[in-house]
Amino acid sequence: MENLKAIVTFVIVSFFLALISLLVLYYMKEFEENDKYAQHLGGNMIIVKDLIKKYGKLTANDGINLTVNAGEIAILLGPNGAGKSTLIKSICGLLRFSGEVTIDGHDNRSLEAKRLLGYIPEFPTPFPMLTVNEHMEFIAKAYRLTDWQERSEALLERFELDDKKNKLGKELSKGMQQKVSICCALLPDPKVVIFDEPLVGLDPHGIRELKAVISELKDEGKAVLVSTHIIDSVEESWDMTLIMNKGKFAREIRRGEQFGEDLEEIYFSIIDEDK
């Protein structure tokens, strides 16, 4: 009888020890996964604090605060004249403003910040007397890139520019100029990529590839900020949408916070109310 009790006790203790071991392993794995996710989303790559930009008496941006993390896609949505492009240019260090903007902890006007930043403007302005290939070479030299040719070839092929490599900037259509601008911005493999109305002028193939690129940038842990007024162009992949009107953020929405409403319904309810 005593032997039986000892065996039962041993079995019960062994069972609980095994259960505890499994629980420890489970929570260790969960911790590792959460830690990897935290690293993926780790760091505030874009921080904007109290940004104000005025043109004379007109306030284009009025006290803007914004944070975009690594591995996030943030959409800046608003009507024409809302202040989106002004904000984008201010973040990229192209305009003077009051307030503070940092890129991965560096002042946005510093050389360190510019090395980390890729910017695709609304209106591309290629050098008229440089070929497509020379644009890529110029960027490579400006960023002191090594072994850049293979990446350059892949980008040009992806955006159907591989047969346009020897065309001059002035010979390119608006859509081709936009594609060159995208390729130049992506060549240095920046940690932060900012698009200002990127789909304007692109053909269907270019639109498809650009949408895929934006999703890939997110998967690689890059911070992405996209300014647009075309709502259906961004509904597939976003983490945060900022609806902008009259120089201010009218609302910030995280994915999953729409409560059954689609983005278009939310957008028009805010913009129409503000008229």
N, C-alpha and C positions, 0 to 999 in steps of 0.2 A: 504493500500500500504506500509506504514511504517512497519507494522507488518510482511508483506511478505519479505521485505528487511532484517529485523532483523533475520527472520528464515533462509533465504538463507545464510546470513553472518555467522550465528551460525553453519550451516551445513558445510560450506566451512572451517571454522576455525577448527571445530571438526575433519573434514577429514584430514587436514594437521597435526594436533596434533597427530592423530592416526598413520599417515604415519611416522611421525618423531619418535614416540615411537617404531614402528616396525623396523625402520632402526637402532635405538639405540640398541634394543635387538639383531638384526642380527649381528651387528658389535661387540657387547659384546660377543656373542657366538663364532664368528670368532676369536676374540682375545683369548678367553679361549682355543679354539682348537689349535691355533698356539702356545699358551703358553705351553699346554700339549706336543705338538710336540717338542717344543724347549727343554722342560725338558727331553723328551725321547732321544733326540739327544744331550742333554746338556753335555758339558764338553769334553775336549780333553783327552781321556783316555790314548792314547799312543802318546807321542811326541818324535820325534827323531830329533836332531839338529846337523848337520855337523859331522856325525859319520864317522870315518875313522878307518879301521881295516887292519893292514898289517901283513903278515907273511914273515919276512925278507924283501926282495926286492919286493915281490908280494903284490900289493894292492888289497885286496879282496872286500872291501867296500870303495868307494871314495867320501866322502862328502855327505852322505845320509841325506835327510830331509824328514820326514814323520809325518803325523798326522792322527790318527784314532779316530773318535768320538764314544761316546756311541750310541748304536743302529745302528752301521755301520758294514758291512762286507767288509773288504779290502782284495784283492787278490794280492799276490806277484807272478808274472808269469815270467818265464824265463827258458832258457836252462840249462842243467847241467853245473856247474862251473860258473854260473852267479854271485854267491855271496849271494844267497837267504838264505841258511842255516846258513852262517856266520852272516848275518844280524839278523836272528831269534835268534840265540844263544847270540848275543850281546845284543839284546833287553831284553832277559830273564836273563841277568846278568851272563851268563856262560863264557863269554870271556872278556878280557880286550880290551879297545879301547880308542880312543880319540874322544871327542865330548860329547854330553849330551843326556840321555834317561830318561824320566819320565813316570811313570805309575800312572795316576790319580793325578798328581802333586808331587808324591814321587820319589826320585831317585831310579832307577831300581834295585840298589843293596841293598836297604834298606829292613828291615823286613816288613815295611808297604806295600811296593810295592809287595813283594813276597806273602803276604796274599791275595792280590787282583788278582793274576795272576795264570792262569791255562795253562800249557804247555804240548803239546803232541809232543814228538820228532819224527824224521824220523825213528830212530831205537830204539824201546822200549827195555829197559834193566830191566826186573823184577828181584826181588831178587830170586835167584834159590831155596832157602830153605824155602820160605814163600808161603803159599797157597794163592789162589785168595782172599779169605775172609780176611786173615791176611794182605794182601796189603791194603785193604780198611780200616781195623782197624788201620794200621800204619798211613795212611793219616789222619784219623779222630783224632788220638792222636797228630800228628804233628801240625795240625791246631786247636787243642783244640775244636773240634766240639762236640756238644751235640745233642742227638736225631737224630743221623746220620743213624741208622740202616735201617729205612724205605726207605730213599733215596738211600742207598747202594743197597738194595734189588731190587728197581725199575730199577736202572741203570744196574745191572747184568742181570736182566731178559730181559731188552730191548735189550741188546747185546748178548743174548743167552749164558750167562755165569752162570746162576743160578744153572745149574747141574754140573758146573766145580768149585764150590766154594772151594772144598777141594783138588783140584789139585795143585801141587807145580809149581812154576814159571818155573823150568827147564823142566817140563813135557808139557808145553804149546807150541802149534804151533806158527809160526810167526803171523798169523792172530789173534789168541787168545791173544797173548802178546800185540798186538796193541789195542785190545778191553779193556784189563785190564788197559793199559796206559790211554785210553780215560776215562774210568770210574773213575780212580784215580784222573785225572785232574778235572773232573766235580763234584766230590763229595763235595768239599768245596763251591760250587756255586760261582765261581770267577766272578768278574766284567769284566775281560779281559781274553780272551782265544786265545791262539796262537797255530796253527796247522802247523807242518812241514811235508809236503807230507803225509797227514793223510790217504789217501785211499789205499796206497800201502800195499798189503798183506791182505786186507779185502775181505770177501766173499760178494756176492750180497746183502744179508740181512744186513750185517754190513755197506756197502756203503749206502744203502737206509736209514738206521737209522741215520747214521752220517750226511747225508745231511739234514735230518729232524731236527736233533739236532742243526745244525748250523743256520738254519732258525729260530728255536725257541729262540736261544740265541739272535739273532737280535731283535725279537719281545719283548724280556724281557729287552731290552735296554743295552745289553752287547756289548762291543767292540770285534770284531772278526778279527783276521789276519790269513790268510791261505796262506801258501807257496806251490806252486805246479808247475809242468811242464806239467800236463795233462789238456789241455784247456777245453775239453768237460765236465770235472768233475765239473767245476765251473760256467758254463754259465747260470745256472738257477737263482742263487741268489747272487748278488754282488752289492755293491754301488760304489766301486772304485776299479779299476784294475791298478796295477803298473807293467809295463813291464820292467824287469831288464836285463841288459846285460853288461858283462865286468865290474862288480862292481858298475854300476851306473844305475839310473832310466832313461831309454830311453824315456818313455812317461807315463803320468798319465791320465787315462780315467775315467770319471764319467759316470754312466749309463745314456743313452740317448744322449751321445756325439759321438756315432759312425757314425752318418750321413749315415745310411744305410749299413755300413760295419759290418760284424760280428767280434767277438773278434779274431777268428783264422786268418782272413784276415789281420787285423791290426797287430797282433803279428808277422806273417811271413814277412810282408812288412818291419817291423822295424828290425827284426833279420837278414833277408837276406841282407838288406842294410848295416848292420854293419859288415858283414863278410869281 
